[in-house]
Structure formats: structure tokens, C-alpha cells
Amino acid sequence: MISLLAKLFIRPAGRAEADVRRAYGTLCGTVGIFLNALLFAGKFFAGVLSGSIAITADAFNNLSDAGSSFVTLLGFQLGGQKPDVHHPFGHGRLEYLSGLAVSVLILLMGVELAKSSVEKILRPEPVTASPVVLGILCASIAVKLYMTFYNRRLGKKLDSSAMLATAADSLSDCAATAAVLAATLVGHFTDLRIDGWCGILVALFILWSGLRAAKDTLDPLLGVPPTHEFVTRIRDLVLAHPAVIGIHDLIVHDYGPGRVMISLHAEVPADRNVLELHDEIDNVEKELREKLGCDAVIHMDPVVTDDGLTNQTRRRVADLVHCIDDDISIHDFRMISGPTHTNVIFDAVVPFGFRLSDQAVEEKIKTAVRALDGNYYAVVNVERSYT
């Protein structure tokens, strides 16, 4: 159905990618509101008909899902607003906030379902199952499975945390309704009253899904490293330019889906003309914007490439640093000779949570460089990698 509606109402040709993305979000949010409202009406009728508190509670769960779909729709609309003087990087993170709101609704629904289940355990009641009631519950499971698949597929396609959270919510609803259906059948055909116990299990599953969805939306708000694939694409694109011989200090700033800024240091030969290098770096920034859709700020680091002693010492120091730990790397290497000693200056990159303190790493590197040559004094800046 979504594919058919997309063909009717969404025309990708000639539209910006952000506009197409927002159109898909609007369409899915609208369909979600309609389907959840329909499920609420059907289940509420089935709950009244059967006298089942579990079915009635499940109906109000769908009503909260309609609210979740509205929040998702609102997130796409607000997140798609253009940058303004107060928000120069756009409003894309509002989509993450809408996904977080959906996650909170999932958690609240899980808590309420757990409370209702405990009450059902303490005060069990007989449940009447009719073909109409069973048909409504089975149809509800089918609809929610469909909503899970299309939200997950489009969520991955559009890189939307809100839609992925909605997919997790829909899958939880499938489990909840399936448990209600099973409990209804068992309670109808036997004297066992397991409605409450099934509800407890479903509530735990829903709470787990809500926590996982909340983490998926909180992570980009707090700031997470870019994916390995994205870093590799950036590195390959930049290093494809002959003027660039290495990159480091790559930082990716995420301001919402489709709104990414990056900064990096590009190592360039020190003996090249600075104006020519600047023009080449401008071309790199333009290519990053066109091919990866991210605005880039690149700092040029001149590197001595025609001095044999500097190149040999850089390799030897890199080997010494790897002897301390393979996870440590160096960059911005240069040597400044004086009348009494030579300063060997470079940055050392260590991962977060490294087993040694920055001071301990610096002292080990200084000792190793001094052992390499008694006239060498290491000037080391220990830093962390953001990728």
C-alpha cells in the first residue's frame, strides 16, 4: 500500500533529496495514524463484546500508537524546515527528538500493560471469544506486521531513527496482541486464567524494545562516531587527490539526517606551491559536498617529503610507538634541529578508554625516542580519535 501511495503522491524527479525524504515521512506518518485509529476502534469494539480487559487495554495501546505516528509526522515536518538565523545548521535533530518521544510512549505503554497484567493476575476474570473477536485480533496482528516491515524498510532507506523506533513499536504490538489472542483462546476453552501472566511477559518485551529504541535515538543526540563505511568513503575520496598524502583529525558533526559537517587535516607536501594546494583542497571540499552531501572544512598540514633523515626518523618513531601499543598512531611529524639537540615534534593518537593515562603514554614515547638517539627530545601531544 505504501508503495502504491508513494507512486501516486510522491514525485522524486526534480525534487531535492531532503524534500523527497520529508514526503515519505509525511506519508508514513499519515498512514500510521489512520491504521492505528482503525485498530483502536476495532479492538475497543472487540473488548466490549468479549468483556476482556486485555483486549480493551490493547485497544488503547493502539490509540497511543496513533499519537506516536502523529509525533513522527510532526518530527519530519519540523525537522525538514530550512536553516534560519537562530538555527543555522537546520532543524534535523528534531527528528531524533520525535524518535525519543516515541520511545518514551513505548515505555509508558509497557508500564501500564504490566500494571494491568498484575491486576488481572490478582483478580482473574473469564474471557469470551467469538469469531468476530478472534478475527479482529488476527487482522490486528497482520496490520501491525505490515507496519513493522514498511517502517523498518523506509527507516533504513531514509536513515530515520523515528521510523525505526516506530517499527520497533509495531513489532512490540504484534507480540502484545498475539499474547492477548493466545490468552483469550486458552481462557475460553479451558479453566486456566493466564491473561495476566502473558501480559507480564509481553510488558517485559515491550519495555526492552522501548529501551533499545530510546538508545538508538539518544546516541545521535549525544554524539556518536561515524560509521566505518562513511569514514572509509571520506578517506578514499580525499586521498584520491594526488596533492593529499595523508589525513588525520577527522571529526564528523551530525545535525540530523542529511545535515553533516566534517573537518579534517590533510597532509600535503611542504615544497608545493601554497596557492596550488589551496585550490586543490577547495576541489576536495566541493567533491565531498557533491558526492557525500556533507560540508567540509579542511586544514592543510605541510609535511616534509624530500628530507631523507626526517622520513627515516618518522618511520622509526612510528615503529617505536607501535611497540608500546598497536592502537597508537602518530601524525604531524617534524624535526627542528638546534645547536645542542633536535626536537622531534608530533601528535600521538590513542583510543578512548586506553589502558594508560595520557601522561604515561607521553613519558613512554619520550623515553623511547631518547633511546633512539641521545640528541632527540620528543615533544608529544597526546590526543583522541573521533572516528
Beta strands, then each sheet from edge to edge (+ up, - down):
strand 1: 246-254
strand 2: 260-269
strand 3: 294-303
strand 4: 329-337
strand 5: 342-350
strand 6: 376-384
sheet 1: 1+ 2- 3-
sheet 2: 4+ 5- 6-
end
